[in-house]
Structure formats: C-alpha cells, structure tokens
Amino acid sequence: MSQSLPTEFRYFIGARLFFVLGIRMITTIVLYQVFHLASTYMVGFAGLAEFVPAVIAALYAGHYIDRHNKKNILIWAYAFYFICAALLGFISLPNIQIATNHKITGILSIVFCTGIIRSFAGPSANSMIAAIVPKANLQKAVSLNSSTWLISSIIGHATGGLLIAAVGISTAYFIAAALIATAVIFATGLQPKPPVTISIQTPLFLSIKQGFSYLHQNKNLLGVMSLDLFAVLFGGAVAFIPEIAEKVLHTNATGYGFLNAAMDIGSLMGMGILMLFPLKRKQGMKMLLAVAGFGLFIIVFAFSKLYLLSFAALLMAGLFDAVSVVVRGTIMQMNTPDELRGRVASINLIFINSSNELGQFESGLTSKWMGTIPAIWFGGGMSILVVLATWFKFPGLKKLEY
C-alpha cells in the first residue's frame, strides 16, 4: 500500500476486506441453497428480501450516520452481521430437522435483517474515507477501496462454492461468520469519527430532503447513479447463475462458485487497468460506452452453451462495469460536502447497491414469465437502451470530465 496513505486506512481496508469476503461467501451460499430448496423464482425473492429493508432503512441510516460516531456504527453493523451469519449456519445444520418451507422462510427472514444492517454498514464505511485520507489522495483511496472490495468479492464468491463442495453449507456459513468477526477486530483499530458541526435539531424528514436536494442539484452525480441503477437492475445475471451452471453448462458447485466470481474478476482487471492508465479525459463518455459494453456481454452470456465462453462473457461485463464504479465513486467523494456524506452515501446505497437485489428479484420474475435464456438477453438489451435514454436525459454526462 502506498506510504502516502495514512496507517489508519490500512485498518479500514482490512475491515473492508474481511467483511466483504464474508458477506460475498454468504450471498453465494444463500443463492445456491435457495435454488436447490426451491427454484430461480425463489432466488429472486431472496434478492427482494434484502432490497426492501435496505431501501426502507437507508434514508434514516444516512440521517443517523451524519449525527453519530461512524466508527461505532461500523463496528455494531459488522457485529450484527456476524450474528446473522451464525444463525444461517445453525438453521442449515444437517441434524436440525426443519421443513423445507420453514427453512426457506428462516433464510429469507435472516436475509431481511442483513438488508437493514447493510443500510448502516455501507454508507458509514464509504462516508469515512474522506475523513481518513487527504483530498489529494482520494482518487487513489477510492480505487484501492474498490479493488479491495472486488478482491474480497471474487475470493468470497469462489470460496463459497468451494466450501459448499468441501465442507457443506452449514460449515461454510460458520466460516463466513468467522471472517466477519475478523472485520470487527480491524474496525476497532479505526479512530473515532464523530459528526462534523451541524444543527442536531434538524428534523428527520428535512435532513433526508437535504440529501436528495443536493443530489438533484448535482446533475452529473444523479445521472451516473441513475445509469448504474437501471443498468444493474435489468442487466444483473446473478440470479440466473445457479440455474445456468447446473442446467445449461452442467458444472458442479466448484464451477458455480468460479462462474459467480467471474464478473468480479473482470471488475478487478478493469480496476487494475484504470490504475495503470487513469481516465484523464471524457470520463463521462467512456462510462456510457462501458455500460453499453456491459449489456452486450450479458447478451453473449445468455446465448452461450460453453462454460469458458460464459465465464469470459461475465468477466468482460465486469471489466466494463469497473469504469462506472470508478467514475461514480470519484465524483461522489470529491463533490459531496462532509456534513452530507452519510445521507448521500445512503441514497447511493438505494440507487446502486440495492439495485443488485432488486435486479435479482426482477430476474426471478422475468425468468418465470419469459424463461431463463430470454430473460437474460432481455436484461442485456435493456441495459443498452438505458444508455441511450441517459444520453438524451443527461446531456452533460457525456461531456463530464474531472
């Protein structure tokens, strides 16, 4: 890690690494477990179970984060996620006899709780970066933070599949819980992050409105977040991967785990390329083209019957997605006032992070209505149409430079 970044940032990255590693393992295991207990349709409901509470709680979470010590919020969020992971492991024990429908209900209920926790964990972590790293190093810190997230996500997805095959679902959950406990330990090494001087008497709804007002005034940031929201909403292929892996590609749990990690591997490659060759001009235009490329490779994934081609298509989709991640993250960190960071990060959670779970639900519904393969190429095509709509709705975005 660069010596120009503070030592505290290493604790932050350590906590980020182990937390994302644990939650990505859990995501992989939950998708696999729910698919084999029910269907792709129910996998969609697993996404909805996390999306709904995350959105409902996010706006209050942003208000709360801006008014309290962010370090404490992060530690408690990680600790509660650890409890959820342990509960998933407990109800999945082979000697615990639970009816299938009750087990699915239990899994979805715990996933619902993790959605609430995420609404506090993500924004509190993202709003801390600017308080840890000098402004001159923010772009480097954003890239390192995103790269760490991707590395953890890749290893978590792949390891989740390997652990299912090697030690079973329940033990895999417990290992994920141990990793999240390690994240708690790293988070305790952070310095307190109390709120900046603000009027603590601001009513809740006015406080939330201030976050949306800032976003509405910043058309470039609004355009970037809207683009990612709808592109991921329609183009997300995660919910289809368990079924494609088993019924089309005829691979095992290990193959499923690596296929689930392919998009993150591509994103990590994209991050590496962007760190070596930063976007210096026409970042907005390049981001729009990259999102269109993302949709194109989702369509390739839909028609592929070969494991390596499917893996490569998801890898390339992830590589193009990395461009919008860097552009969006840099704009948000460089332009958001300190006193609004929690609220803007929470709105970002609704727009971006939760779009993955809502997209997972959309995928479940379209697979039921259209069939799996048509649903995938429909999503990729819609992502390309979203780029065209953004081109005309936010004309300044294609001229964006920073």
Residue pairs with C-beta under 8 A, 6 or more apart in sequence:
1 9
1 10
1 13
1 144
2 137
2 140
2 144
4 137
4 140
5 133
5 137
5 140
5 141
5 144
6 132
6 133
8 132
8 189
8 190
8 191
9 132
9 133
9 141
9 144
11 186
11 187
11 189
11 190
12 125
12 128
12 129
12 132
12 145
12 186
12 190
13 144
13 145
13 148
14 183
14 186
14 189
15 74
15 78
15 125
15 183
15 184
15 186
15 187
15 190
16 125
16 145
16 148
16 149
16 152
16 183
17 148
17 151
17 152
17 183
18 152
18 179
18 180
18 182
18 183
18 186
19 78
19 81
19 121
19 152
19 179
19 180
19 183
20 148
20 149
20 152
20 153
20 156
21 152
21 153
21 155
21 156
21 159
21 176
21 179
22 81
22 85
22 156
22 176
22 177
22 178
22 179
22 180
22 183
23 81
23 114
23 156
23 176
23 180
24 152
24 153
24 155
24 156
24 157
24 160
24 264
25 156
25 157
25 159
25 160
25 163
25 172
25 175
25 176
25 179
26 85
26 88
26 114
26 160
26 173
26 176
27 156
27 157
27 160
28 156
28 157
28 160
28 161
28 164
28 257
28 260
29 88
29 160
29 163
29 164
29 169
29 172
29 173
29 176
30 46
30 88
30 107
30 111
31 43
31 46
31 238
31 239
31 241
31 242
31 260
32 160
32 161
32 164
32 169
32 242
32 253
32 256
33 92
33 107
33 169
34 42
34 43
34 46
34 104
34 107
35 42
35 43
35 242
35 243
36 242
37 100
37 103
37 104
38 100
38 104
40 239
40 240
40 242
40 243
40 363
40 364
40 367
40 368
40 372
41 364
41 365
41 367
41 368
42 104
42 364
43 239
43 242
43 360
43 363
43 364
44 239
44 360
44 361
44 362
44 363
44 364
44 365
44 367
45 108
45 361
45 364
46 107
46 108
46 111
46 360
47 239
47 356
47 357
47 358
47 359
47 360
47 361
47 363
47 364
48 357
48 358
48 360
48 361
49 108
49 109
49 111
49 112
49 115
50 111
50 112
50 114
50 115
50 118
50 354
50 357
51 115
51 354
51 357
51 358
51 360
51 361
52 112
52 115
53 112
53 113
53 115
53 116
53 119
54 115
54 116
54 118
54 119
54 349
54 350
54 353
54 354
54 357
55 119
55 350
55 354
57 115
57 116
57 119
57 120
58 119
58 123
58 346
58 347
58 349
58 350
58 354
59 208
59 211
59 343
59 346
59 347
59 350
60 204
60 208
61 119
61 120
61 123
61 124
61 342
61 346
61 349
62 123
62 208
62 211
62 342
62 343
62 344
62 345
62 346
62 347
63 204
63 207
63 208
63 342
63 343
64 73
64 120
64 342
65 73
65 120
65 123
65 124
65 127
65 342
65 343
65 345
65 346
66 127
66 195
66 198
66 207
66 339
66 340
66 341
66 342
66 343
67 195
67 198
67 200
68 194
68 195
69 192
69 193
69 194
69 195
70 124
70 127
70 128
70 131
70 193
70 342
71 128
71 187
71 190
71 191
71 192
71 193
72 192
73 120
73 124
74 121
74 124
74 125
74 128
74 187
74 190
75 184
75 187
75 188
76 120
77 117
77 118
77 120
77 121
77 124
78 121
78 180
78 183
78 184
78 187
79 184
80 113
80 117
81 114
81 117
81 121
81 180
82 177
82 180
82 181
82 184
84 110
84 113
84 114
84 117
85 173
85 174
85 176
85 177
85 180
86 173
86 174
86 177
87 110
88 107
88 110
88 173
89 170
89 171
89 172
89 173
89 174
89 177
90 96
90 170
91 98
91 103
91 106
91 107
91 110
92 103
92 169
92 170
92 173
93 170
94 168
94 170
98 106
115 357
118 349
118 353
119 346
119 349
122 345
122 349
122 353
123 342
123 345
123 346
123 348
123 349
124 342
124 345
126 341
126 345
126 348
127 341
127 342
127 345
128 190
128 193
129 138
129 141
129 142
129 145
129 333
130 138
130 333
130 336
130 338
130 341
131 193
131 338
132 141
132 190
132 191
133 140
133 141
135 334
138 330
138 333
138 334
139 278
139 330
139 333
139 334
141 333
142 326
142 329
142 330
142 333
143 271
143 274
143 275
143 326
145 329
146 271
146 322
146 325
146 326
146 329
147 268
147 271
147 272
147 275
150 264
150 267
150 268
150 271
150 322
151 268
153 261
153 264
153 267
154 261
154 264
154 265
154 268
155 261
156 176
156 261
157 257
157 258
157 260
157 261
157 264
158 257
158 258
158 260
158 261
159 257
160 172
160 176
160 257
160 260
161 253
161 254
161 255
161 256
161 257
161 258
161 260
162 253
162 254
162 257
163 171
163 172
163 175
164 172
164 253
164 257
165 252
165 253
165 254
165 257
167 175
195 339
196 338
196 339
198 339
202 210
207 343
208 343
210 340
210 343
211 340
211 343
211 344
211 346
211 347
212 347
214 336
214 337
214 340
214 343
214 344
215 221
215 222
215 225
215 344
215 347
216 222
218 335
219 394
219 396
219 397
220 284
220 331
220 394
220 396
220 397
220 400
221 328
221 331
221 332
221 335
222 394
223 390
223 393
223 394
223 396
223 397
224 287
224 324
224 327
224 328
224 331
224 397
225 328
225 347
225 348
225 351
225 352
226 351
226 390
226 393
226 394
227 287
227 288
227 291
227 324
227 386
227 387
227 390
227 394
227 397
228 291
228 324
228 328
228 351
228 352
228 355
229 351
229 352
229 355
230 355
230 382
230 383
230 386
230 389
231 291
231 294
231 295
231 324
231 383
231 386
231 387
232 352
232 355
232 356
232 359
233 355
233 358
233 359
233 362
234 359
234 362
234 378
234 379
234 380
234 382
234 383
234 386
235 294
235 295
235 298
235 317
235 359
235 379
235 380
235 382
235 383
236 355
236 356
236 359
236 360
236 362
236 363
236 379
237 263
237 298
237 301
237 314
237 317
237 363
237 376
237 379
238 260
238 356
238 359
238 360
238 363
239 359
239 360
239 361
239 363
239 364
239 367
240 363
240 367
240 372
240 375
240 376
241 256
241 259
241 260
242 256
243 367
243 372
244 259
244 301
244 310
244 372
245 251
245 255
245 256
245 259
246 256
248 305
248 310
249 255
249 259
249 305
249 306
249 307
249 310
251 259
251 307
255 307
258 311
259 307
259 310
259 311
259 314
262 310
262 311
262 312
262 314
262 315
262 318
263 314
263 315
263 317
263 318
263 321
264 318
265 315
265 318
266 314
266 315
266 316
266 317
266 318
266 319
266 320
266 321
266 322
267 318
267 319
267 321
267 322
267 325
268 318
268 322
269 315
269 318
269 319
269 322
270 318
270 319
270 320
270 321
270 322
270 323
271 322
271 325
271 326
273 319
273 322
274 322
274 323
274 326
279 286
279 323
279 326
279 327
281 401
282 399
282 400
282 401
283 327
283 400
283 401
283 402
284 327
284 396
284 397
284 398
284 399
284 400
284 401
285 398
285 399
285 400
286 323
286 327
287 323
287 324
287 327
287 397
287 400
288 387
288 390
288 391
288 397
288 398
290 320
290 321
290 322
290 323
290 324
291 320
291 321
291 323
291 324
291 383
291 386
291 387
292 383
292 384
292 387
293 316
293 317
293 320
294 317
294 320
294 321
294 383
295 379
295 380
295 381
295 382
295 383
295 384
295 386
295 387
296 380
296 384
297 313
297 314
297 316
297 317
297 320
297 380
298 313
298 317
298 376
298 377
298 379
298 380
298 383
299 376
299 377
299 380
299 381
300 309
300 313
300 316
301 310
301 313
301 314
301 317
301 376
301 380
302 373
302 374
302 376
302 377
302 380
303 373
303 377
304 310
304 313
327 400
328 348
328 352
330 402
331 400
331 402
332 344
332 345
332 348
334 402
336 344
336 345
359 379
362 379
363 375
363 376
363 379
366 374
366 375
366 378
366 379
367 375
369 375
370 378
390 397
391 397
391 398
